[in-house]
């Protein structure tokens, strides 16, 4: 997801998004181990999305 799109969401939406994306990452890792995933870059993209969301939430908490 794009950083600009994430910044438009509310903090509550972002906090609810973290567990969902972490679940997706878990599923992708499982499928990678099983050899079912063709796009190996997907895990990296999900990890970066989680980091972006956590960073935006942290910025909002510390600046407010």
PDBQT receptor file of N, H, CA, C and O in Angstrom, charges set to zero:
ATOM      1  N   UNK A   1       0.833  -1.171   0.000  1.00  0.00    +0.000 N 
ATOM      2  CA  UNK A   1       0.000   0.000   0.000  1.00  0.00    +0.000 C 
ATOM      3  C   UNK A   1       0.884   1.243   0.000  1.00  0.00    +0.000 C 
ATOM      4  O   UNK A   1       1.975   1.247   0.570  1.00  0.00    +0.000 OA
ATOM      5  N   UNK A   2       0.408   2.266  -0.630  1.00  0.00    +0.000 N 
ATOM      6  H   UNK A   2      -0.478   2.264  -1.092  1.00  0.00    +0.000 HD
ATOM      7  CA  UNK A   2       1.146   3.508  -0.765  1.00  0.00    +0.000 C 
ATOM      8  C   UNK A   2       1.137   4.283   0.558  1.00  0.00    +0.000 C 
ATOM      9  O   UNK A   2       0.141   4.258   1.281  1.00  0.00    +0.000 OA
ATOM     10  N   UNK A   3       2.221   4.959   0.873  1.00  0.00    +0.000 N 
ATOM     11  H   UNK A   3       3.030   4.980   0.286  1.00  0.00    +0.000 HD
ATOM     12  CA  UNK A   3       2.313   5.731   2.108  1.00  0.00    +0.000 C 
ATOM     13  C   UNK A   3       1.263   6.833   2.144  1.00  0.00    +0.000 C 
ATOM     14  O   UNK A   3       0.692   7.113   3.197  1.00  0.00    +0.000 OA
ATOM     15  N   UNK A   4       1.010   7.449   1.013  1.00  0.00    +0.000 N 
ATOM     16  H   UNK A   4       1.474   7.221   0.157  1.00  0.00    +0.000 HD
ATOM     17  CA  UNK A   4       0.007   8.515   0.950  1.00  0.00    +0.000 C 
ATOM     18  C   UNK A   4      -1.377   7.961   1.309  1.00  0.00    +0.000 C 
ATOM     19  O   UNK A   4      -2.138   8.610   2.027  1.00  0.00    +0.000 OA
ATOM     20  N   UNK A   5      -1.699   6.773   0.815  1.00  0.00    +0.000 N 
ATOM     21  H   UNK A   5      -1.081   6.246   0.231  1.00  0.00    +0.000 HD
ATOM     22  CA  UNK A   5      -2.984   6.151   1.130  1.00  0.00    +0.000 C 
ATOM     23  C   UNK A   5      -3.084   5.828   2.616  1.00  0.00    +0.000 C 
ATOM     24  O   UNK A   5      -4.141   5.995   3.224  1.00  0.00    +0.000 OA
ATOM     25  N   UNK A   6      -1.995   5.373   3.192  1.00  0.00    +0.000 N 
ATOM     26  H   UNK A   6      -1.135   5.238   2.699  1.00  0.00    +0.000 HD
ATOM     27  CA  UNK A   6      -2.000   5.026   4.612  1.00  0.00    +0.000 C 
ATOM     28  C   UNK A   6      -2.178   6.261   5.485  1.00  0.00    +0.000 C 
ATOM     29  O   UNK A   6      -2.867   6.208   6.503  1.00  0.00    +0.000 OA
ATOM     30  N   UNK A   7      -1.563   7.368   5.096  1.00  0.00    +0.000 N 
ATOM     31  H   UNK A   7      -1.003   7.412   4.268  1.00  0.00    +0.000 HD
ATOM     32  CA  UNK A   7      -1.671   8.587   5.897  1.00  0.00    +0.000 C 
ATOM     33  C   UNK A   7      -3.078   9.165   5.881  1.00  0.00    +0.000 C 
ATOM     34  O   UNK A   7      -3.443   9.923   6.779  1.00  0.00    +0.000 OA
ATOM     35  N   UNK A   8      -3.870   8.822   4.881  1.00  0.00    +0.000 N 
ATOM     36  H   UNK A   8      -3.574   8.205   4.151  1.00  0.00    +0.000 HD
ATOM     37  CA  UNK A   8      -5.245   9.313   4.808  1.00  0.00    +0.000 C 
ATOM     38  C   UNK A   8      -6.174   8.546   5.742  1.00  0.00    +0.000 C 
ATOM     39  O   UNK A   8      -7.261   9.030   6.059  1.00  0.00    +0.000 OA
ATOM     40  N   UNK A   9      -5.769   7.368   6.184  1.00  0.00    +0.000 N 
ATOM     41  H   UNK A   9      -4.886   6.976   5.926  1.00  0.00    +0.000 HD
ATOM     42  CA  UNK A   9      -6.607   6.557   7.065  1.00  0.00    +0.000 C 
ATOM     43  C   UNK A   9      -6.494   7.053   8.502  1.00  0.00    +0.000 C 
ATOM     44  O   UNK A   9      -5.515   7.698   8.877  1.00  0.00    +0.000 OA
ATOM     45  N   UNK A  10      -7.508   6.743   9.292  1.00  0.00    +0.000 N 
ATOM     46  H   UNK A  10      -8.304   6.219   8.987  1.00  0.00    +0.000 HD
ATOM     47  CA  UNK A  10      -7.483   7.128  10.695  1.00  0.00    +0.000 C 
ATOM     48  C   UNK A  10      -6.558   6.193  11.469  1.00  0.00    +0.000 C 
ATOM     49  O   UNK A  10      -6.215   5.107  11.002  1.00  0.00    +0.000 OA
ATOM     50  N   UNK A  11      -6.168   6.633  12.648  1.00  0.00    +0.000 N 
ATOM     51  H   UNK A  11      -6.447   7.515  13.028  1.00  0.00    +0.000 HD
ATOM     52  CA  UNK A  11      -5.281   5.822  13.480  1.00  0.00    +0.000 C 
ATOM     53  C   UNK A  11      -5.944   4.505  13.855  1.00  0.00    +0.000 C 
ATOM     54  O   UNK A  11      -5.284   3.467  13.897  1.00  0.00    +0.000 OA
ATOM     55  N   UNK A  12      -7.239   4.539  14.126  1.00  0.00    +0.000 N 
ATOM     56  H   UNK A  12      -7.776   5.382  14.091  1.00  0.00    +0.000 HD
ATOM     57  CA  UNK A  12      -7.958   3.318  14.485  1.00  0.00    +0.000 C 
ATOM     58  C   UNK A  12      -7.947   2.317  13.335  1.00  0.00    +0.000 C 
ATOM     59  O   UNK A  12      -7.766   1.118  13.546  1.00  0.00    +0.000 OA
ATOM     60  N   UNK A  13      -8.141   2.817  12.121  1.00  0.00    +0.000 N 
ATOM     61  H   UNK A  13      -8.288   3.791  11.950  1.00  0.00    +0.000 HD
ATOM     62  CA  UNK A  13      -8.099   1.938  10.949  1.00  0.00    +0.000 C 
ATOM     63  C   UNK A  13      -6.718   1.309  10.789  1.00  0.00    +0.000 C 
ATOM     64  O   UNK A  13      -6.592   0.128  10.467  1.00  0.00    +0.000 OA
ATOM     65  N   UNK A  14      -5.699   2.111  11.019  1.00  0.00    +0.000 N 
ATOM     66  H   UNK A  14      -5.803   3.071  11.280  1.00  0.00    +0.000 HD
ATOM     67  CA  UNK A  14      -4.335   1.597  10.889  1.00  0.00    +0.000 C 
ATOM     68  C   UNK A  14      -4.047   0.534  11.945  1.00  0.00    +0.000 C 
ATOM     69  O   UNK A  14      -3.419  -0.484  11.656  1.00  0.00    +0.000 OA
ATOM     70  N   UNK A  15      -4.509   0.778  13.170  1.00  0.00    +0.000 N 
ATOM     71  H   UNK A  15      -5.019   1.605  13.405  1.00  0.00    +0.000 HD
ATOM     72  CA  UNK A  15      -4.280  -0.199  14.232  1.00  0.00    +0.000 C 
ATOM     73  C   UNK A  15      -5.009  -1.511  13.955  1.00  0.00    +0.000 C 
ATOM     74  O   UNK A  15      -4.517  -2.582  14.311  1.00  0.00    +0.000 OA
ATOM     75  N   UNK A  16      -6.175  -1.433  13.324  1.00  0.00    +0.000 N 
ATOM     76  H   UNK A  16      -6.574  -0.563  13.035  1.00  0.00    +0.000 HD
ATOM     77  CA  UNK A  16      -6.902  -2.647  12.958  1.00  0.00    +0.000 C 
ATOM     78  C   UNK A  16      -6.258  -3.337  11.763  1.00  0.00    +0.000 C 
ATOM     79  O   UNK A  16      -6.411  -4.544  11.575  1.00  0.00    +0.000 OA
ATOM     80  N   UNK A  17      -5.551  -2.580  10.972  1.00  0.00    +0.000 N 
ATOM     81  H   UNK A  17      -5.426  -1.599  11.125  1.00  0.00    +0.000 HD
ATOM     82  CA  UNK A  17      -4.923  -3.123   9.773  1.00  0.00    +0.000 C 
ATOM     83  C   UNK A  17      -3.699  -3.984  10.098  1.00  0.00    +0.000 C 
ATOM     84  O   UNK A  17      -3.404  -4.935   9.375  1.00  0.00    +0.000 OA
ATOM     85  N   UNK A  18      -2.992  -3.661  11.168  1.00  0.00    +0.000 N 
ATOM     86  H   UNK A  18      -3.231  -2.888  11.756  1.00  0.00    +0.000 HD
ATOM     87  CA  UNK A  18      -1.744  -4.353  11.498  1.00  0.00    +0.000 C 
ATOM     88  C   UNK A  18      -1.943  -5.862  11.664  1.00  0.00    +0.000 C 
ATOM     89  O   UNK A  18      -1.223  -6.628  11.025  1.00  0.00    +0.000 OA
ATOM     90  N   UNK A  19      -2.889  -6.326  12.495  1.00  0.00    +0.000 N 
ATOM     91  H   UNK A  19      -3.474  -5.703  13.014  1.00  0.00    +0.000 HD
ATOM     92  CA  UNK A  19      -3.045  -7.781  12.635  1.00  0.00    +0.000 C 
ATOM     93  C   UNK A  19      -3.459  -8.473  11.335  1.00  0.00    +0.000 C 
ATOM     94  O   UNK A  19      -3.066  -9.612  11.083  1.00  0.00    +0.000 OA
ATOM     95  N   UNK A  20      -4.245  -7.791  10.522  1.00  0.00    +0.000 N 
ATOM     96  H   UNK A  20      -4.564  -6.866  10.727  1.00  0.00    +0.000 HD
ATOM     97  CA  UNK A  20      -4.679  -8.393   9.256  1.00  0.00    +0.000 C 
ATOM     98  C   UNK A  20      -3.495  -8.591   8.311  1.00  0.00    +0.000 C 
ATOM     99  O   UNK A  20      -3.372  -9.635   7.671  1.00  0.00    +0.000 OA
ATOM    100  N   UNK A  21      -2.633  -7.593   8.229  1.00  0.00    +0.000 N 
ATOM    101  H   UNK A  21      -2.732  -6.745   8.750  1.00  0.00    +0.000 HD
ATOM    102  CA  UNK A  21      -1.470  -7.705   7.346  1.00  0.00    +0.000 C 
ATOM    103  C   UNK A  21      -0.478  -8.723   7.908  1.00  0.00    +0.000 C 
ATOM    104  O   UNK A  21       0.168  -9.446   7.149  1.00  0.00    +0.000 OA
ATOM    105  N   UNK A  22      -0.356  -8.782   9.239  1.00  0.00    +0.000 N 
ATOM    106  H   UNK A  22      -0.880  -8.195   9.856  1.00  0.00    +0.000 HD
ATOM    107  CA  UNK A  22       0.525  -9.785   9.843  1.00  0.00    +0.000 C 
ATOM    108  C   UNK A  22       0.023 -11.196   9.548  1.00  0.00    +0.000 C 
ATOM    109  O   UNK A  22       0.821 -12.109   9.334  1.00  0.00    +0.000 OA
ATOM    110  N   UNK A  23      -1.300 -11.374   9.538  1.00  0.00    +0.000 N 
ATOM    111  H   UNK A  23      -1.948 -10.633   9.713  1.00  0.00    +0.000 HD
ATOM    112  CA  UNK A  23      -1.876 -12.682   9.181  1.00  0.00    +0.000 C 
ATOM    113  C   UNK A  23      -1.561 -13.034   7.731  1.00  0.00    +0.000 C 
ATOM    114  O   UNK A  23      -1.225 -14.175   7.415  1.00  0.00    +0.000 OA
ATOM    115  N   UNK A  24      -1.676 -12.033   6.855  1.00  0.00    +0.000 N 
ATOM    116  H   UNK A  24      -1.950 -11.106   7.112  1.00  0.00    +0.000 HD
ATOM    117  CA  UNK A  24      -1.339 -12.257   5.446  1.00  0.00    +0.000 C 
ATOM    118  C   UNK A  24       0.124 -12.662   5.304  1.00  0.00    +0.000 C 
ATOM    119  O   UNK A  24       0.453 -13.562   4.531  1.00  0.00    +0.000 OA
ATOM    120  N   UNK A  25       0.992 -12.000   6.048  1.00  0.00    +0.000 N 
ATOM    121  H   UNK A  25       0.724 -11.269   6.676  1.00  0.00    +0.000 HD
ATOM    122  CA  UNK A  25       2.416 -12.318   6.001  1.00  0.00    +0.000 C 
ATOM    123  C   UNK A  25       2.666 -13.743   6.486  1.00  0.00    +0.000 C 
ATOM    124  O   UNK A  25       3.477 -14.469   5.911  1.00  0.00    +0.000 OA
ATOM    125  N   UNK A  26       1.974 -14.129   7.530  1.00  0.00    +0.000 N 
ATOM    126  H   UNK A  26       1.315 -13.539   7.996  1.00  0.00    +0.000 HD
ATOM    127  CA  UNK A  26       2.103 -15.497   8.036  1.00  0.00    +0.000 C 
ATOM    128  C   UNK A  26       1.676 -16.512   6.980  1.00  0.00    +0.000 C 
ATOM    129  O   UNK A  26       2.342 -17.528   6.780  1.00  0.00    +0.000 OA
ATOM    130  N   UNK A  27       0.572 -16.232   6.314  1.00  0.00    +0.000 N 
ATOM    131  H   UNK A  27       0.031 -15.407   6.477  1.00  0.00    +0.000 HD
ATOM    132  CA  UNK A  27       0.093 -17.131   5.258  1.00  0.00    +0.000 C 
ATOM    133  C   UNK A  27       1.083 -17.213   4.102  1.00  0.00    +0.000 C 
ATOM    134  O   UNK A  27       1.333 -18.292   3.566  1.00  0.00    +0.000 OA
ATOM    135  N   UNK A  28       1.641 -16.075   3.725  1.00  0.00    +0.000 N 
ATOM    136  H   UNK A  28       1.437 -15.198   4.161  1.00  0.00    +0.000 HD
ATOM    137  CA  UNK A  28       2.604 -16.057   2.622  1.00  0.00    +0.000 C 
ATOM    138  C   UNK A  28       3.853 -16.842   3.003  1.00  0.00    +0.000 C 
ATOM    139  O   UNK A  28       4.389 -17.593   2.188  1.00  0.00    +0.000 OA
ATOM    140  N   UNK A  29       4.318 -16.672   4.235  1.00  0.00    +0.000 N 
ATOM    141  H   UNK A  29       3.883 -16.061   4.897  1.00  0.00    +0.000 HD
ATOM    142  CA  UNK A  29       5.506 -17.419   4.679  1.00  0.00    +0.000 C 
ATOM    143  C   UNK A  29       5.239 -18.921   4.666  1.00  0.00    +0.000 C 
ATOM    144  O   UNK A  29       6.095 -19.709   4.263  1.00  0.00    +0.000 OA
ATOM    145  N   UNK A  30       4.053 -19.307   5.107  1.00  0.00    +0.000 N 
ATOM    146  H   UNK A  30       3.357 -18.667   5.435  1.00  0.00    +0.000 HD
ATOM    147  CA  UNK A  30       3.688 -20.724   5.097  1.00  0.00    +0.000 C 
ATOM    148  C   UNK A  30       3.672 -21.256   3.670  1.00  0.00    +0.000 C 
ATOM    149  O   UNK A  30       4.205 -22.331   3.393  1.00  0.00    +0.000 OA
ATOM    150  N   UNK A  31       3.058 -20.500   2.769  1.00  0.00    +0.000 N 
ATOM    151  H   UNK A  31       2.624 -19.627   2.993  1.00  0.00    +0.000 HD
ATOM    152  CA  UNK A  31       2.982 -20.926   1.371  1.00  0.00    +0.000 C 
ATOM    153  C   UNK A  31       4.353 -20.912   0.687  1.00  0.00    +0.000 C 
ATOM    154  O   UNK A  31       4.612 -21.725  -0.200  1.00  0.00    +0.000 OA
ATOM    155  N   UNK A  32       5.225 -19.996   1.096  1.00  0.00    +0.000 N 
ATOM    156  H   UNK A  32       5.015 -19.336   1.817  1.00  0.00    +0.000 HD
ATOM    157  CA  UNK A  32       6.591 -19.995   0.568  1.00  0.00    +0.000 C 
ATOM    158  C   UNK A  32       7.317 -21.273   0.969  1.00  0.00    +0.000 C 
ATOM    159  O   UNK A  32       8.007 -21.890   0.158  1.00  0.00    +0.000 OA
ATOM    160  N   UNK A  33       7.154 -21.661   2.225  1.00  0.00    +0.000 N 
ATOM    161  H   UNK A  33       6.593 -21.160   2.884  1.00  0.00    +0.000 HD
ATOM    162  CA  UNK A  33       7.803 -22.877   2.705  1.00  0.00    +0.000 C 
ATOM    163  C   UNK A  33       7.255 -24.104   1.988  1.00  0.00    +0.000 C 
ATOM    164  O   UNK A  33       7.981 -25.069   1.748  1.00  0.00    +0.000 OA
ATOM    165  N   UNK A  34       5.976 -24.062   1.650  1.00  0.00    +0.000 N 
ATOM    166  H   UNK A  34       5.386 -23.279   1.845  1.00  0.00    +0.000 HD
ATOM    167  CA  UNK A  34       5.347 -25.189   0.960  1.00  0.00    +0.000 C 
ATOM    168  C   UNK A  34       5.601 -25.144  -0.546  1.00  0.00    +0.000 C 
ATOM    169  O   UNK A  34       5.300 -26.102  -1.259  1.00  0.00    +0.000 OA
ATOM    170  N   UNK A  35       6.149 -24.043  -1.023  1.00  0.00    +0.000 N 
ATOM    171  H   UNK A  35       6.394 -23.265  -0.445  1.00  0.00    +0.000 HD
ATOM    172  CA  UNK A  35       6.448 -23.920  -2.448  1.00  0.00    +0.000 C 
ATOM    173  C   UNK A  35       5.254 -23.559  -3.304  1.00  0.00    +0.000 C 
ATOM    174  O   UNK A  35       5.256 -23.820  -4.507  1.00  0.00    +0.000 OA
ATOM    175  N   UNK A  36       4.233 -22.963  -2.706  1.00  0.00    +0.000 N 
ATOM    176  H   UNK A  36       4.232 -22.751  -1.729  1.00  0.00    +0.000 HD
ATOM    177  CA  UNK A  36       3.012 -22.617  -3.442  1.00  0.00    +0.000 C 
ATOM    178  C   UNK A  36       2.961 -21.178  -3.923  1.00  0.00    +0.000 C 
ATOM    179  O   UNK A  36       2.059 -20.818  -4.680  1.00  0.00    +0.000 OA
ATOM    180  N   UNK A  37       3.900 -20.352  -3.505  1.00  0.00    +0.000 N 
ATOM    181  H   UNK A  37       4.633 -20.644  -2.891  1.00  0.00    +0.000 HD
ATOM    182  CA  UNK A  37       3.876 -18.936  -3.872  1.00  0.00    +0.000 C 
ATOM    183  C   UNK A  37       4.819 -18.705  -5.044  1.00  0.00    +0.000 C 
ATOM    184  O   UNK A  37       5.974 -19.130  -5.019  1.00  0.00    +0.000 OA
ATOM    185  N   UNK A  38       4.318 -18.033  -6.060  1.00  0.00    +0.000 N 
ATOM    186  H   UNK A  38       3.380 -17.688  -6.080  1.00  0.00    +0.000 HD
ATOM    187  CA  UNK A  38       5.152 -17.714  -7.218  1.00  0.00    +0.000 C 
ATOM    188  C   UNK A  38       5.836 -16.366  -7.042  1.00  0.00    +0.000 C 
ATOM    189  O   UNK A  38       6.946 -16.165  -7.536  1.00  0.00    +0.000 OA
ATOM    190  N   UNK A  39       5.187 -15.444  -6.346  1.00  0.00    +0.000 N 
ATOM    191  H   UNK A  39       4.286 -15.607  -5.945  1.00  0.00    +0.000 HD
ATOM    192  CA  UNK A  39       5.744 -14.108  -6.147  1.00  0.00    +0.000 C 
ATOM    193  C   UNK A  39       6.445 -14.063  -4.785  1.00  0.00    +0.000 C 
ATOM    194  O   UNK A  39       5.810 -13.795  -3.764  1.00  0.00    +0.000 OA
ATOM    195  N   UNK A  40       7.736 -14.323  -4.775  1.00  0.00    +0.000 N 
ATOM    196  H   UNK A  40       8.252 -14.540  -5.604  1.00  0.00    +0.000 HD
ATOM    197  CA  UNK A  40       8.477 -14.361  -3.518  1.00  0.00    +0.000 C 
ATOM    198  C   UNK A  40       8.681 -12.968  -2.929  1.00  0.00    +0.000 C 
ATOM    199  O   UNK A  40       9.029 -12.833  -1.756  1.00  0.00    +0.000 OA
ATOM    200  N   UNK A  41       8.468 -11.942  -3.733  1.00  0.00    +0.000 N 
ATOM    201  H   UNK A  41       8.186 -12.052  -4.686  1.00  0.00    +0.000 HD
ATOM    202  CA  UNK A  41       8.618 -10.561  -3.275  1.00  0.00    +0.000 C 
ATOM    203  C   UNK A  41       7.449 -10.128  -2.382  1.00  0.00    +0.000 C 
ATOM    204  O   UNK A  41       7.534  -9.105  -1.702  1.00  0.00    +0.000 OA
ATOM    205  N   UNK A  42       6.377 -10.892  -2.384  1.00  0.00    +0.000 N 
ATOM    206  H   UNK A  42       6.309 -11.723  -2.936  1.00  0.00    +0.000 HD
ATOM    207  CA  UNK A  42       5.178 -10.520  -1.637  1.00  0.00    +0.000 C 
ATOM    208  C   UNK A  42       5.444 -10.415  -0.138  1.00  0.00    +0.000 C 
ATOM    209  O   UNK A  42       4.913  -9.516   0.515  1.00  0.00    +0.000 OA
ATOM    210  N   UNK A  43       6.248 -11.308   0.416  1.00  0.00    +0.000 N 
ATOM    211  H   UNK A  43       6.679 -12.038  -0.114  1.00  0.00    +0.000 HD
ATOM    212  CA  UNK A  43       6.554 -11.270   1.849  1.00  0.00    +0.000 C 
ATOM    213  C   UNK A  43       7.269  -9.972   2.209  1.00  0.00    +0.000 C 
ATOM    214  O   UNK A  43       6.968  -9.352   3.230  1.00  0.00    +0.000 OA
ATOM    215  N   UNK A  44       8.207  -9.567   1.376  1.00  0.00    +0.000 N 
ATOM    216  H   UNK A  44       8.452 -10.070   0.547  1.00  0.00    +0.000 HD
ATOM    217  CA  UNK A  44       8.939  -8.324   1.636  1.00  0.00    +0.000 C 
ATOM    218  C   UNK A  44       8.002  -7.124   1.584  1.00  0.00    +0.000 C 
ATOM    219  O   UNK A  44       8.109  -6.216   2.409  1.00  0.00    +0.000 OA
ATOM    220  N   UNK A  45       7.093  -7.113   0.630  1.00  0.00    +0.000 N 
ATOM    221  H   UNK A  45       7.006  -7.850  -0.041  1.00  0.00    +0.000 HD
ATOM    222  CA  UNK A  45       6.144  -6.002   0.515  1.00  0.00    +0.000 C 
ATOM    223  C   UNK A  45       5.231  -5.925   1.734  1.00  0.00    +0.000 C 
ATOM    224  O   UNK A  45       4.922  -4.834   2.212  1.00  0.00    +0.000 OA
ATOM    225  N   UNK A  46       4.799  -7.077   2.237  1.00  0.00    +0.000 N 
ATOM    226  H   UNK A  46       5.050  -7.963   1.848  1.00  0.00    +0.000 HD
ATOM    227  CA  UNK A  46       3.944  -7.090   3.423  1.00  0.00    +0.000 C 
ATOM    228  C   UNK A  46       4.714  -6.610   4.656  1.00  0.00    +0.000 C 
ATOM    229  O   UNK A  46       4.172  -5.863   5.470  1.00  0.00    +0.000 OA
ATOM    230  N   UNK A  47       5.968  -7.033   4.796  1.00  0.00    +0.000 N 
ATOM    231  H   UNK A  47       6.408  -7.640   4.134  1.00  0.00    +0.000 HD
ATOM    232  CA  UNK A  47       6.788  -6.574   5.923  1.00  0.00    +0.000 C 
ATOM    233  C   UNK A  47       6.955  -5.062   5.883  1.00  0.00    +0.000 C 
ATOM    234  O   UNK A  47       6.885  -4.395   6.915  1.00  0.00    +0.000 OA
ATOM    235  N   UNK A  48       7.171  -4.535   4.708  1.00  0.00    +0.000 N 
ATOM    236  H   UNK A  48       7.228  -5.077   3.870  1.00  0.00    +0.000 HD
ATOM    237  CA  UNK A  48       7.343  -3.087   4.574  1.00  0.00    +0.000 C 
ATOM    238  C   UNK A  48       6.040  -2.339   4.836  1.00  0.00    +0.000 C 
ATOM    239  O   UNK A  48       6.056  -1.238   5.386  1.00  0.00    +0.000 OA
ATOM    240  N   UNK A  49       4.923  -2.924   4.449  1.00  0.00    +0.000 N 
ATOM    241  H   UNK A  49       4.910  -3.819   4.002  1.00  0.00    +0.000 HD
ATOM    242  CA  UNK A  49       3.626  -2.304   4.736  1.00  0.00    +0.000 C 
ATOM    243  C   UNK A  49       3.398  -2.233   6.240  1.00  0.00    +0.000 C 
ATOM    244  O   UNK A  49       2.940  -1.212   6.752  1.00  0.00    +0.000 OA
ATOM    245  N   UNK A  50       3.714  -3.314   6.950  1.00  0.00    +0.000 N 
ATOM    246  H   UNK A  50       4.086  -4.144   6.534  1.00  0.00    +0.000 HD
ATOM    247  CA  UNK A  50       3.572  -3.328   8.408  1.00  0.00    +0.000 C 
ATOM    248  C   UNK A  50       4.453  -2.243   9.021  1.00  0.00    +0.000 C 
ATOM    249  O   UNK A  50       4.015  -1.525   9.921  1.00  0.00    +0.000 OA
ATOM    250  N   UNK A  51       5.673  -2.119   8.550  1.00  0.00    +0.000 N 
ATOM    251  H   UNK A  51       6.029  -2.701   7.819  1.00  0.00    +0.000 HD
ATOM    252  CA  UNK A  51       6.589  -1.100   9.072  1.00  0.00    +0.000 C 
ATOM    253  C   UNK A  51       6.065   0.306   8.803  1.00  0.00    +0.000 C 
ATOM    254  O   UNK A  51       6.153   1.178   9.667  1.00  0.00    +0.000 OA
ATOM    255  N   UNK A  52       5.526   0.526   7.618  1.00  0.00    +0.000 N 
ATOM    256  H   UNK A  52       5.455  -0.183   6.916  1.00  0.00    +0.000 HD
ATOM    257  CA  UNK A  52       4.971   1.848   7.289  1.00  0.00    +0.000 C 
ATOM    258  C   UNK A  52       3.803   2.195   8.209  1.00  0.00    +0.000 C 
ATOM    259  O   UNK A  52       3.714   3.312   8.718  1.00  0.00    +0.000 OA
ATOM    260  N   UNK A  53       2.912   1.232   8.414  1.00  0.00    +0.000 N 
ATOM    261  H   UNK A  53       2.984   0.324   8.000  1.00  0.00    +0.000 HD
ATOM    262  CA  UNK A  53       1.740   1.472   9.266  1.00  0.00    +0.000 C 
ATOM    263  C   UNK A  53       2.188   1.787  10.686  1.00  0.00    +0.000 C 
ATOM    264  O   UNK A  53       1.705   2.744  11.293  1.00  0.00    +0.000 OA
ATOM    265  N   UNK A  54       3.100   0.996  11.215  1.00  0.00    +0.000 N 
ATOM    266  H   UNK A  54       3.493   0.219  10.723  1.00  0.00    +0.000 HD
ATOM    267  CA  UNK A  54       3.573   1.225  12.582  1.00  0.00    +0.000 C 
ATOM    268  C   UNK A  54       4.284   2.569  12.704  1.00  0.00    +0.000 C 
ATOM    269  O   UNK A  54       4.158   3.243  13.727  1.00  0.00    +0.000 OA
ATOM    270  N   UNK A  55       5.019   2.961  11.687  1.00  0.00    +0.000 N 
ATOM    271  H   UNK A  55       5.121   2.413  10.857  1.00  0.00    +0.000 HD
ATOM    272  CA  UNK A  55       5.714   4.245  11.704  1.00  0.00    +0.000 C 
ATOM    273  C   UNK A  55       4.722   5.403  11.712  1.00  0.00    +0.000 C 
ATOM    274  O   UNK A  55       4.892   6.363  12.462  1.00  0.00    +0.000 OA
ATOM    275  N   UNK A  56       3.697   5.315  10.889  1.00  0.00    +0.000 N 
ATOM    276  H   UNK A  56       3.559   4.534  10.279  1.00  0.00    +0.000 HD
ATOM    277  CA  UNK A  56       2.694   6.381  10.831  1.00  0.00    +0.000 C 
ATOM    278  C   UNK A  56       1.958   6.493  12.158  1.00  0.00    +0.000 C 
ATOM    279  O   UNK A  56       1.719   7.601  12.640  1.00  0.00    +0.000 OA
ATOM    280  N   UNK A  57       1.596   5.365  12.754  1.00  0.00    +0.000 N 
ATOM    281  H   UNK A  57       1.790   4.465  12.362  1.00  0.00    +0.000 HD
ATOM    282  CA  UNK A  57       0.910   5.383  14.050  1.00  0.00    +0.000 C 
ATOM    283  C   UNK A  57       1.826   6.001  15.100  1.00  0.00    +0.000 C 
ATOM    284  O   UNK A  57       1.383   6.819  15.906  1.00  0.00    +0.000 OA
ATOM    285  N   UNK A  58       3.082   5.621  15.095  1.00  0.00    +0.000 N 
ATOM    286  H   UNK A  58       3.441   4.957  14.440  1.00  0.00    +0.000 HD
ATOM    287  CA  UNK A  58       4.048   6.146  16.060  1.00  0.00    +0.000 C 
ATOM    288  C   UNK A  58       4.224   7.659  15.896  1.00  0.00    +0.000 C 
ATOM    289  O   UNK A  58       4.299   8.385  16.887  1.00  0.00    +0.000 OA
ATOM    290  N   UNK A  59       4.289   8.125  14.670  1.00  0.00    +0.000 N 
ATOM    291  H   UNK A  59       4.227   7.535  13.865  1.00  0.00    +0.000 HD
ATOM    292  CA  UNK A  59       4.412   9.564  14.418  1.00  0.00    +0.000 C 
ATOM    293  C   UNK A  59       3.212  10.316  14.971  1.00  0.00    +0.000 C 
ATOM    294  O   UNK A  59       3.358  11.385  15.564  1.00  0.00    +0.000 OA
ATOM    295  N   UNK A  60       2.039   9.757  14.776  1.00  0.00    +0.000 N 
ATOM    296  H   UNK A  60       1.921   8.888  14.294  1.00  0.00    +0.000 HD
ATOM    297  CA  UNK A  60       0.824  10.425  15.257  1.00  0.00    +0.000 C 
ATOM    298  C   UNK A  60       0.775  10.455  16.772  1.00  0.00    +0.000 C 
ATOM    299  O   UNK A  60       0.326  11.442  17.354  1.00  0.00    +0.000 OA
ATOM    300  N   UNK A  61       1.223   9.403  17.414  1.00  0.00    +0.000 N 
ATOM    301  H   UNK A  61       1.588   8.601  16.941  1.00  0.00    +0.000 HD
ATOM    302  CA  UNK A  61       1.185   9.343  18.875  1.00  0.00    +0.000 C 
ATOM    303  C   UNK A  61       2.199  10.311  19.481  1.00  0.00    +0.000 C 
ATOM    304  O   UNK A  61       1.896  10.994  20.459  1.00  0.00    +0.000 OA
ATOM    305  N   UNK A  62       3.385  10.373  18.914  1.00  0.00    +0.000 N 
ATOM    306  H   UNK A  62       3.631   9.818  18.120  1.00  0.00    +0.000 HD
ATOM    307  CA  UNK A  62       4.420  11.229  19.494  1.00  0.00    +0.000 C 
ATOM    308  C   UNK A  62       4.213  12.709  19.188  1.00  0.00    +0.000 C 
ATOM    309  O   UNK A  62       4.640  13.561  19.968  1.00  0.00    +0.000 OA
ATOM    310  N   UNK A  63       3.572  13.029  18.080  1.00  0.00    +0.000 N 
ATOM    311  H   UNK A  63       3.225  12.337  17.447  1.00  0.00    +0.000 HD
ATOM    312  CA  UNK A  63       3.368  14.429  17.713  1.00  0.00    +0.000 C 
ATOM    313  C   UNK A  63       2.078  15.010  18.265  1.00  0.00    +0.000 C 
ATOM    314  O   UNK A  63       1.841  16.214  18.161  1.00  0.00    +0.000 OA
ATOM    315  N   UNK A  64       1.258  14.179  18.840  1.00  0.00    +0.000 N 
ATOM    316  H   UNK A  64       1.450  13.201  18.925  1.00  0.00    +0.000 HD
ATOM    317  CA  UNK A  64      -0.016  14.685  19.356  1.00  0.00    +0.000 C 
ATOM    318  C   UNK A  64      -0.020  14.751  20.853  1.00  0.00    +0.000 C 
ATOM    319  O   UNK A  64      -1.017  15.155  21.451  1.00  0.00    +0.000 OA
TER     320      UNK A  64
